[in-house]
Amino acid sequence: MRARRTAAAAVLVLAAVALTAGCAKDDGPAATPSSMSPSGYAEMQEKVAGAESAIGQADKDAAQGEDAAQGEDR
C-alpha cells in the first residue's frame, strides 16, 4: 500500500514538473500580474470592491431589520 502511495506521489510530481516546463515562457520569468492585466482592470476592481461593500451593508441592514421584526413580535 505504501509503495502505491509513493508511486502515485511520484507521478503527481512528474506531472507538475512537466506542466511547469511545458507552460513556462522561454523568454525569462513570467510577467507580473499588473503588466498582464487588460485595460480597465483597475476600474473593474474598484467596481467589484464597491459592490462587495454594498452587499455587506445590505446584509447588515437585513440583519437589523430581522432583529427589529423579532422585537415587535414579542
Order of alpha helices (4+ residues) and beta strands (2+ residues): alpha-alpha-alpha
